[in-house]
Amino acid sequence: MGKRAFAFVIAWVATYVLAVAAATQSILAYLEGLGREVTFAERLEAIGHDIAGMVIPYGAIIGLAMVVAYGVVALIVRNRQGLRLPGYVLGGFTAVLAIHLGLRLAFDMNPVWATTTPLGLILQGLAGAVGGYVFFRLNSPKPA
């Protein structure tokens, strides 16, 4: 596996796991607001369940959005190496937000319940930003 492909896979895993964990915690916080106590073990179990259960629909959509975003960023920063870090971070953030905002505008739906709140939407975007940072770090040229 090439360096770029490896960087992409690790960035995708980071984005997906963080996005799902944030979504899961948002739902559990809602349940706590209704008076349901949630233990730490239940939180971990719910995260594991959601990571395994959402990989085909949500993980695939995130992967596709990241391919498009990173491709656009690569074209923009090709001759502007100083923009690589902010480009990939912003690209990852935008990729994940575009999923949610695009589906909301096109179909009036939220694929992840957590994105019904501004905080939930921003947390999903931040998961993408972390993925962009990971991709940048793992795909950076070695110093001369």
Backbone as a printed PyTorch tensor [residue, N CA C, xyz], in Angstrom:
tensor([[[  0.8630,  -1.1730,   0.0000],
         [  0.0000,   0.0000,   0.0000],
         [  0.9020,   1.2250,   0.0000]],

        [[  0.6250,   2.1570,  -0.8660],
         [  1.4280,   3.3660,  -0.9520],
         [  1.2000,   4.2950,   0.2230]],

        [[  2.1160,   5.2140,   0.3680],
         [  2.0610,   6.1690,   1.4730],
         [  0.7510,   6.9530,   1.4680]],

        [[  0.3350,   7.4330,   0.3100],
         [ -0.8890,   8.2390,   0.2290],
         [ -2.1160,   7.4040,   0.5700]],

        [[ -2.1750,   6.1780,   0.0770],
         [ -3.3140,   5.3010,   0.3720],
         [ -3.3520,   4.9590,   1.8590]],

        [[ -2.1860,   4.6680,   2.4330],
         [ -2.1200,   4.3870,   3.8710],
         [ -2.5980,   5.5960,   4.6710]],

        [[ -2.1360,   6.7810,   4.3030],
         [ -2.5440,   8.0130,   4.9980],
         [ -4.0470,   8.2000,   4.8920]],

        [[ -4.5980,   7.9200,   3.7250],
         [ -6.0400,   8.0830,   3.5420],
         [ -6.8210,   7.1160,   4.4280]],

        [[ -6.4110,   5.8650,   4.4660],
         [ -7.1300,   4.8670,   5.2690],
         [ -7.0960,   5.2470,   6.7510]],

        [[ -5.9400,   5.6480,   7.2450],
         [ -5.8410,   6.0320,   8.6640],
         [ -6.6720,   7.2840,   8.9260]],

        [[ -6.6520,   8.2520,   8.0060],
         [ -7.4610,   9.4710,   8.1610],
         [ -8.9440,   9.1360,   8.1480]],

        [[ -9.3350,   8.2100,   7.2680],
         [-10.7370,   7.7920,   7.2240],
         [-11.1550,   7.1270,   8.5290]],

        [[-10.3170,   6.2380,   9.0340],
         [-10.6330,   5.5640,  10.2990],
         [-10.7780,   6.5920,  11.4180]],

        [[ -9.8510,   7.5350,  11.5030],
         [ -9.9240,   8.5700,  12.5440],
         [-11.2080,   9.3800,  12.4210]],

        [[-11.5260,   9.8000,  11.2070],
         [-12.7350,  10.5900,  10.9940],
         [-13.9760,   9.7870,  11.3550]],

        [[-14.0620,   8.5910,  10.8490],
         [-15.2390,   7.7550,  11.0760],
         [-15.4380,   7.4440,  12.5600]],

        [[-14.3880,   7.0170,  13.2310],
         [-14.5070,   6.6550,  14.6520],
         [-14.8960,   7.8770,  15.4840]],

        [[-14.2650,   9.0120,  15.2400],
         [-14.6070,  10.2220,  15.9980],
         [-16.0230,  10.6970,  15.7010]],

        [[-16.4310,  10.6470,  14.4470],
         [-17.7830,  11.0800,  14.0840],
         [-18.8390,  10.1860,  14.7310]],

        [[-18.6150,   8.8840,  14.6760],
         [-19.5750,   7.9570,  15.2830],
         [-19.5840,   8.1040,  16.7990]],

        [[-18.4130,   8.2240,  17.4150],
         [-18.3570,   8.3940,  18.8750],
         [-19.0810,   9.6640,  19.3000]],

        [[-18.8930,  10.7530,  18.5700],
         [-19.5780,  12.0090,  18.8990],
         [-21.0860,  11.8540,  18.7440]],

        [[-21.5140,  11.1880,  17.6920],
         [-22.9460,  10.9830,  17.4690],
         [-23.5490,  10.1180,  18.5800]],

        [[-22.8480,   9.0660,  18.9330],
         [-23.3200,   8.1750,  19.9880],
         [-23.4340,   8.9140,  21.3160]],

        [[-22.4210,   9.6860,  21.6510],
         [-22.4480,  10.4180,  22.9210],
         [-23.5640,  11.4560,  22.9400]],

        [[-23.8720,  12.0310,  21.8010],
         [-24.9630,  12.9930,  21.7130],
         [-26.3010,  12.3310,  22.0430]],

        [[-26.5080,  11.1460,  21.5100],
         [-27.7410,  10.4150,  21.7850],
         [-27.8100,  10.0040,  23.2490]],

        [[-26.6860,   9.5500,  23.7930],
         [-26.6690,   9.1520,  25.2030],
         [-26.8940,  10.3520,  26.1250]],

        [[-26.3800,  11.5070,  25.7420],
         [-26.6260,  12.7190,  26.5230],
         [-28.1160,  13.0660,  26.5120]],

        [[-28.7440,  12.8730,  25.3610],
         [-30.1870,  13.1120,  25.2620],
         [-30.9430,  12.1730,  26.2020]],

        [[-30.5480,  10.9010,  26.2130],
         [-31.1880,   9.9340,  27.1120],
         [-30.9940,  10.3200,  28.5790]],

        [[-29.8070,  10.8020,  28.9000],
         [-29.5670,  11.2520,  30.2800],
         [-30.4500,  12.4370,  30.6220]],

        [[-30.6840,  13.2990,  29.6500],
         [-31.5780,  14.4340,  29.8670],
         [-33.0080,  14.0040,  30.1470]],

        [[-33.3620,  12.8140,  29.6800],
         [-34.6890,  12.2660,  29.9370],
         [-34.7400,  11.5010,  31.2640]],

        [[-33.5920,  11.4360,  31.9460],
         [-33.5530,  10.7720,  33.2440],
         [-32.9470,   9.3810,  33.2410]],

        [[-32.5020,   8.8940,  32.1180],
         [-31.8850,   7.5620,  32.0270],
         [-30.4140,   7.6790,  32.3660]],

        [[-29.9800,   6.9640,  33.3920],
         [-28.5630,   6.9640,  33.7500],
         [-27.8070,   6.0550,  32.7810]],

        [[-26.6520,   6.5200,  32.3130],
         [-25.8490,   5.7610,  31.3610],
         [-24.4710,   5.5440,  31.9800]],

        [[-24.0910,   4.2860,  32.1340],
         [-22.7950,   3.9770,  32.7330],
         [-21.6810,   4.1050,  31.6840]],

        [[-20.4450,   4.1470,  32.1770],
         [-19.2920,   4.2150,  31.2830],
         [-19.2320,   2.9780,  30.4020]],

        [[-19.5150,   1.8220,  30.9800],
         [-19.5040,   0.5720,  30.2090],
         [-20.5570,   0.6180,  29.0970]],

        [[-21.7190,   1.1610,  29.3940],
         [-22.7630,   1.2870,  28.3750],
         [-22.3320,   2.2420,  27.2620]],

        [[-21.6220,   3.3010,  27.6340],
         [-21.1220,   4.2460,  26.6330],
         [-20.1540,   3.5420,  25.6790]],

        [[-19.2100,   2.7940,  26.2520],
         [-18.2360,   2.0820,  25.4140],
         [-18.9150,   1.0470,  24.5310]],

        [[-19.8580,   0.3270,  25.1060],
         [-20.5820,  -0.6820,  24.3360],
         [-21.3670,  -0.0350,  23.1930]],

        [[-22.0030,   1.0930,  23.4640],
         [-22.7830,   1.7920,  22.4300],
         [-21.8760,   2.2980,  21.3110]],

        [[-20.7210,   2.8340,  21.6730],
         [-19.7770,   3.3030,  20.6520],
         [-19.3270,   2.1390,  19.7760]],

        [[-18.9360,   1.0330,  20.3990],
         [-18.5120,  -0.1430,  19.6370],
         [-19.6200,  -0.6560,  18.7230]],

        [[-20.8280,  -0.7010,  19.2300],
         [-21.9710,  -1.1460,  18.4400],
         [-22.1880,  -0.2310,  17.2420]],

        [[-22.1420,   1.0660,  17.4680],
         [-22.3800,   2.0180,  16.3820],
         [-21.2420,   2.0210,  15.3580]],

        [[-20.0040,   1.8790,  15.8200],
         [-18.8780,   1.8220,  14.8770],
         [-19.0480,   0.6180,  13.9450]],

        [[-19.4200,  -0.5210,  14.5020],
         [-19.6150,  -1.7250,  13.6860],
         [-20.8540,  -1.6050,  12.8010]],

        [[-21.8950,  -0.9900,  13.3110],
         [-23.1680,  -0.9570,  12.5980],
         [-23.3260,   0.1320,  11.5600]],

        [[-22.5210,   1.1730,  11.6390],
         [-22.6990,   2.3000,  10.7190],
         [-21.6380,   2.3500,   9.6240]],

        [[-20.7440,   1.3740,   9.5820],
         [-19.6030,   1.4490,   8.6680],
         [-20.0340,   1.4470,   7.1980]],

        [[-21.0190,   0.6590,   6.8380],
         [-21.4340,   0.6230,   5.4300],
         [-22.1470,   1.9160,   5.0430]],

        [[-23.1930,   2.3360,   5.7230],
         [-23.7980,   3.5690,   5.2240],
         [-22.9590,   4.8150,   5.5020]],

        [[-22.6380,   5.0560,   6.7550],
         [-21.9820,   6.3100,   7.1130],
         [-20.4960,   6.3140,   6.7850]],

        [[-19.8230,   5.2190,   7.0680],
         [-18.3940,   5.1280,   6.7630],
         [-18.1190,   5.2640,   5.2770]],

        [[-18.9630,   4.6450,   4.4570],
         [-18.7860,   4.7380,   3.0070],
         [-19.0100,   6.1560,   2.5090]],

        [[-20.0190,   6.8260,   3.0380],
         [-20.2970,   8.2100,   2.6280],
         [-19.1490,   9.1210,   3.0490]],

        [[-18.6390,   8.9200,   4.2600],
         [-17.5020,   9.7200,   4.7150],
         [-16.3020,   9.4860,   3.8060]],

        [[-16.0290,   8.2380,   3.4720],
         [-14.9030,   7.9290,   2.5890],
         [-15.0290,   8.6160,   1.2410]],

        [[-16.2010,   8.5630,   0.6620],
         [-16.4230,   9.2170,  -0.6270],
         [-16.2340,  10.7330,  -0.5190]],

        [[-16.7920,  11.3320,   0.5170],
         [-16.6500,  12.7820,   0.7080],
         [-15.1840,  13.1640,   0.9010]],

        [[-14.4270,  12.3280,   1.6050],
         [-13.0060,  12.6150,   1.8280],
         [-12.2010,  12.4980,   0.5370]],

        [[-12.5210,  11.5180,  -0.2990],
         [-11.8230,  11.3760,  -1.5830],
         [-12.0070,  12.6550,  -2.4050]],

        [[-13.2370,  13.1220,  -2.4880],
         [-13.5200,  14.3370,  -3.2610],
         [-12.8040,  15.5390,  -2.6460]],

        [[-12.9500,  15.7050,  -1.3280],
         [-12.3550,  16.8730,  -0.6640],
         [-10.8390,  16.8780,  -0.7790]],

        [[-10.1970,  15.7530,  -0.5260],
         [ -8.7390,  15.7070,  -0.5810],
         [ -8.2340,  15.8830,  -2.0090]],

        [[ -9.0040,  15.4110,  -2.9720],
         [ -8.6260,  15.6270,  -4.3690],
         [ -8.6590,  17.1050,  -4.7360]],

        [[ -9.6970,  17.7930,  -4.2850],
         [ -9.8060,  19.2300,  -4.5420],
         [ -8.6810,  19.9720,  -3.8300]],

        [[ -8.4410,  19.6130,  -2.5730],
         [ -7.3650,  20.2680,  -1.8160],
         [ -6.0180,  20.0420,  -2.5000]],

        [[ -5.7560,  18.8280,  -2.9500],
         [ -4.4720,  18.5390,  -3.6140],
         [ -4.2730,  19.4300,  -4.8330]],

        [[ -5.3280,  19.6560,  -5.5920],
         [ -5.2220,  20.5320,  -6.7590],
         [ -4.9450,  21.9810,  -6.3490]],

        [[ -5.5930,  22.4290,  -5.2930],
         [ -5.4410,  23.8200,  -4.8490],
         [ -4.0520,  24.0780,  -4.2810]],

        [[ -3.5360,  23.1320,  -3.4960],
         [ -2.2690,  23.3750,  -2.7870],
         [ -1.0500,  22.8370,  -3.5310]],

        [[ -1.2480,  22.3250,  -4.7160],
         [ -0.1430,  21.7250,  -5.4770],
         [  1.0970,  22.6180,  -5.5010]],

        [[  0.9350,  23.8870,  -5.7590],
         [  2.0600,  24.8220,  -5.8280],
         [  2.1140,  25.7700,  -4.6370]],

        [[  1.3790,  25.4540,  -3.6090],
         [  1.3390,  26.3030,  -2.4140],
         [  1.5000,  25.4190,  -1.1760]],

        [[  2.6950,  24.9360,  -0.9540],
         [  2.9590,  23.9730,   0.1170],
         [  2.5620,  24.5050,   1.4930]],

        [[  2.6270,  25.8090,   1.6890],
         [  2.2620,  26.3890,   2.9790],
         [  0.7800,  26.2760,   3.2920]],

        [[ -0.0220,  25.9770,   2.2920],
         [ -1.4710,  25.8380,   2.4950],
         [ -1.9110,  24.3870,   2.7090]],

        [[ -0.9630,  23.4550,   2.6930],
         [ -1.3330,  22.0430,   2.8140],
         [ -2.0450,  21.7390,   4.1250]],

        [[ -1.4750,  22.1740,   5.2470],
         [ -2.1010,  21.8740,   6.5410],
         [ -3.4950,  22.4800,   6.6440]],

        [[ -3.6480,  23.8020,   6.4980],
         [ -5.0140,  24.3310,   6.6100],
         [ -5.9310,  23.7830,   5.5180]],

        [[ -5.3860,  23.4950,   4.3520],
         [ -6.2020,  22.9600,   3.2700],
         [ -6.8160,  21.6160,   3.6080]],

        [[ -6.0050,  20.6880,   4.1030],
         [ -6.5370,  19.3600,   4.4280],
         [ -7.4320,  19.3780,   5.6620]],

        [[ -7.0970,  20.2050,   6.6380],
         [ -7.9620,  20.3130,   7.8210],
         [ -9.3230,  20.8850,   7.4180]],

        [[ -9.3020,  21.9670,   6.6650],
         [-10.5560,  22.5720,   6.2070],
         [-11.2880,  21.6440,   5.2360]],

        [[-10.5390,  20.9540,   4.4020],
         [-11.1560,  20.0030,   3.4800],
         [-11.8820,  18.8860,   4.2070]],

        [[-11.2630,  18.3380,   5.2550],
         [-11.9130,  17.2890,   6.0410],
         [-13.1540,  17.7940,   6.7520]],

        [[-13.0440,  18.9900,   7.3390],
         [-14.1820,  19.6110,   8.0210],
         [-15.3280,  19.8020,   7.0400]],

        [[-15.0200,  20.3660,   5.8990],
         [-16.0320,  20.6660,   4.8910],
         [-16.6460,  19.3930,   4.3160]],

        [[-15.8400,  18.3740,   4.1250],
         [-16.3420,  17.1150,   3.5630],
         [-17.4430,  16.5310,   4.4350]],

        [[-17.2130,  16.4890,   5.7390],
         [-18.2070,  15.8890,   6.6290],
         [-19.4320,  16.8000,   6.7580]],

        [[-19.2150,  18.1070,   6.8340],
         [-20.3660,  19.0160,   6.8840],
         [-21.1960,  18.9110,   5.6060]],

        [[-20.5350,  18.7850,   4.4680],
         [-21.2490,  18.7030,   3.1830],
         [-22.1800,  17.4940,   3.1390]],

        [[-21.7780,  16.4000,   3.7650],
         [-22.6490,  15.2200,   3.8260],
         [-23.9700,  15.5930,   4.4790]],

        [[-23.8580,  16.1680,   5.6590],
         [-25.0570,  16.4380,   6.4550],
         [-25.8940,  17.5720,   5.8810]],

        [[-25.2420,  18.6570,   5.5130],
         [-25.9880,  19.7940,   4.9720],
         [-26.5730,  19.4610,   3.6040]],

        [[-25.8200,  18.7200,   2.7920],
         [-26.3230,  18.3270,   1.4750],
         [-27.5510,  17.4380,   1.5740]],

        [[-27.5070,  16.4440,   2.4390],
         [-28.6670,  15.5560,   2.5950],
         [-29.8530,  16.2820,   3.2160]],

        [[-29.5600,  17.2130,   4.1180],
         [-30.6450,  17.9910,   4.7270],
         [-31.3220,  18.8680,   3.6700]],

        [[-30.5410,  19.5190,   2.8380],
         [-31.1120,  20.3850,   1.8000],
         [-31.8010,  19.5920,   0.6880]],

        [[-31.1900,  18.5030,   0.2640],
         [-31.7320,  17.7380,  -0.8570],
         [-32.9380,  16.8790,  -0.4770]],

        [[-32.8780,  16.2610,   0.6980],
         [-33.9060,  15.2810,   1.0540],
         [-34.6120,  15.5780,   2.3670]],

        [[-34.2860,  16.7040,   2.9850],
         [-34.8690,  17.0800,   4.2760],
         [-34.6990,  15.9600,   5.3030]],

        [[-33.4670,  15.4410,   5.3730],
         [-33.1830,  14.3690,   6.3210],
         [-31.8250,  14.5900,   6.9830]],

        [[-31.6810,  14.0330,   8.1570],
         [-30.4140,  14.0470,   8.8760],
         [-29.9620,  12.6020,   9.0170]],

        [[-28.8970,  12.1940,   8.3080],
         [-28.4750,  10.7970,   8.3890],
         [-27.9660,  10.4030,   9.7710]],

        [[-27.5270,  11.3790,  10.5450],
         [-27.0560,  11.1320,  11.9080],
         [-27.8420,  12.0840,  12.8140]],

        [[-28.5840,  11.5190,  13.7740],
         [-29.4580,  12.3230,  14.6160],
         [-28.7110,  13.4640,  15.2960]],

        [[-27.4840,  13.2600,  15.6690],
         [-26.7150,  14.2760,  16.3970],
         [-26.5970,  15.5810,  15.6190]],

        [[-26.7330,  15.5250,  14.3010],
         [-26.5620,  16.7410,  13.4930],
         [-27.8060,  17.6210,  13.4790]],

        [[-28.8000,  17.2690,  14.2600],
         [-29.9780,  18.1260,  14.3510],
         [-29.7030,  19.3520,  15.2220]],

        [[-28.5950,  19.3390,  15.9480],
         [-28.2100,  20.4950,  16.7550],
         [-26.9420,  21.1150,  16.1670]],

        [[-26.7630,  22.4290,  16.3430],
         [-25.5280,  23.0520,  15.8390],
         [-24.2730,  22.4230,  16.4350]],

        [[-24.2870,  22.1120,  17.7280],
         [-23.1120,  21.5020,  18.3610],
         [-22.8170,  20.1400,  17.7370]],

        [[-23.8410,  19.3480,  17.5240],
         [-23.6510,  18.0300,  16.9170],
         [-23.0820,  18.1310,  15.5130]],

        [[-23.5590,  19.1070,  14.7570],
         [-23.0610,  19.3150,  13.3970],
         [-21.5990,  19.7450,  13.4220]],

        [[-21.2560,  20.6460,  14.3220],
         [-19.8650,  21.1060,  14.4320],
         [-18.9560,  19.9660,  14.8770]],

        [[-19.4230,  19.1290,  15.8040],
         [-18.5970,  17.9940,  16.2400],
         [-18.3340,  17.0230,  15.0890]],

        [[-19.3190,  16.8290,  14.2270],
         [-19.1010,  15.9740,  13.0580],
         [-18.0390,  16.6050,  12.1530]],

        [[-18.1370,  17.9160,  11.9450],
         [-17.1430,  18.6170,  11.1390],
         [-15.7500,  18.5290,  11.7420]],

        [[-15.6770,  18.6320,  13.0640],
         [-14.3770,  18.5420,  13.7340],
         [-13.7640,  17.1460,  13.5740]],

        [[-14.6070,  16.1270,  13.5300],
         [-14.0870,  14.7760,  13.2530],
         [-13.4210,  14.7610,  11.8800]],

        [[-14.0440,  15.4240,  10.9130],
         [-13.4440,  15.5280,   9.5830],
         [-12.1610,  16.3290,   9.5940]],

        [[-12.1180,  17.3900,  10.4010],
         [-10.9030,  18.2080,  10.5120],
         [ -9.7550,  17.3800,  11.0800]],

        [[-10.0370,  16.5600,  12.0760],
         [ -8.9980,  15.6880,  12.6390],
         [ -8.5060,  14.7250,  11.5620]],

        [[ -9.4280,  14.1660,  10.7990],
         [ -9.0270,  13.2850,   9.7050],
         [ -8.1490,  14.0020,   8.6910]],

        [[ -8.4730,  15.2450,   8.3780],
         [ -7.6500,  16.0380,   7.4620],
         [ -6.2620,  16.2650,   8.0160]],

        [[ -6.1830,  16.5140,   9.3170],
         [ -4.8820,  16.7060,   9.9660],
         [ -4.0650,  15.4080,   9.9060]],

        [[ -4.7180,  14.2980,  10.1920],
         [ -4.0330,  13.0050,  10.1380],
         [ -3.5160,  12.7430,   8.7230]],

        [[ -4.3470,  13.0050,   7.7250],
         [ -3.9130,  12.8060,   6.3450],
         [ -2.7120,  13.6860,   6.0260]],

        [[ -2.7570,  14.9450,   6.4270],
         [ -1.6360,  15.8570,   6.1940],
         [ -0.3580,  15.3260,   6.8350]],

        [[ -0.4410,  14.9290,   8.1100],
         [  0.7520,  14.4760,   8.8360],
         [  1.3400,  13.2160,   8.2110]],

        [[  0.4960,  12.2680,   7.8440],
         [  0.9950,  11.0000,   7.3050],
         [  1.4010,  11.0910,   5.8360]],

        [[  0.9170,  12.1150,   5.1590],
         [  1.1850,  12.2510,   3.7250],
         [  2.1320,  13.3920,   3.4230]],

        [[  2.7750,  13.9340,   4.4450],
         [  3.7020,  15.0480,   4.2380],
         [  5.0200,  14.5530,   3.6750]],

        [[  5.6320,  15.3490,   2.7870],
         [  6.9440,  14.9730,   2.2860],
         [  7.9680,  14.9920,   3.4180]],

        [[  8.9180,  14.0990,   3.3490],
         [  9.9690,  14.0700,   4.3770],
         [ 10.8570,  15.2860,   4.2210]],

        [[ 11.2740,  15.8870,   5.3440],
         [ 12.1680,  17.0550,   5.2370],
         [ 13.4840,  16.6750,   4.5820]],

        [[ 14.0330,  17.6070,   3.8380],
         [ 15.2900,  17.3490,   3.1120],
         [ 16.4710,  17.3440,   4.0460]]])
